[in-house]
């Protein structure tokens, strides 16, 4: 069984939404912390200070839970990405092709036989002889990852990086890093040695 690229895209969008939500909640934690410090400084024993502290803890816990959900979705995304196979387009016959085929067959005195060929999805893209496959189109996330990697990697030595570190440095959701790395590796913009070791 395989998953379609559109299904993978939906999972990626969910990861981006979680990332956006976590960033918003983290900002709320910082803002509430500043307000609470000011309130405790002015009214340390008031009920409002107690309420502000309880709300701050609740919002901070929410940020932690969103982060855990984001990490879990990243694991699911990586598993789903391994199940995606590129779709091979089905070629339709050109208009008038059937008539021309029959005319040629009748002129040669042969019986024409109509054949409809549909190609099934395959794991590897087909290439014409002497031509290399077109590299996958780079997205904004791919360019951000490549831009960040160019600042920390070189062509001479391998460097071990985590996906979390790359996500933080590139400023993209953690769930989008795996796909971006695979595209950069396929395009030849990046090389991978042992697990997690990269160089340009």
C-alpha positions, 0 to 999 in steps of 0.5 A: 500500500502507498500514500499519495503525495496529496495525503503527505501534503495534508500531513505537512500542512497539519505540522505547519499549523501546529508549529504556528500554534506553538509559536503563538502560545509561546509568545503568550507565555512570555507576555503573561509572564511579564504581566504576572511579574509586574502584578506580583511586584505591586500586589504580591498577596492579592487573589489576582496574583494567584489567578495570574500565576495559575493561568500562566502555568496553564498556558505554559503547559499548553505550549509543552503539549503542542510541542509534544504533538508537533514532535509526534506528527514529525514521526508520523510524517517521516513514516508517511513520506516513506510510503509515498510513490511518485505518480506516473501520468497516464498518456492519452491517445492524441485525437486522429491517431486512431484514424491515421493508424487504420489508414496505414494498416489498410495500405499495408494490407494488415489488420489494425489492432488497437492497444490501450496502454496504462502505466502503473505507478512505479517507485522510480521515475522513468528517464529518456536515454541520455537524459537525467531526471528533472530534479524536484522543484524546490519549495520555500522550505527547501530554500530556507534549509539549504540557506541555513546549511550553507552557513554551517557546512562546507565541502571538506568535512562532515558535520552531524546535525539534528532535524530539530537543530536544522528546523530551528536554524532554518526557521521552518516547522520540524515536520518539514525538515525531512522532506526538504533534506530528501529533496536537497539530497536528490538534487545533489545540493547536499551529501549525507554520510553516516546517519545525520552527518552532512556536507555540501 
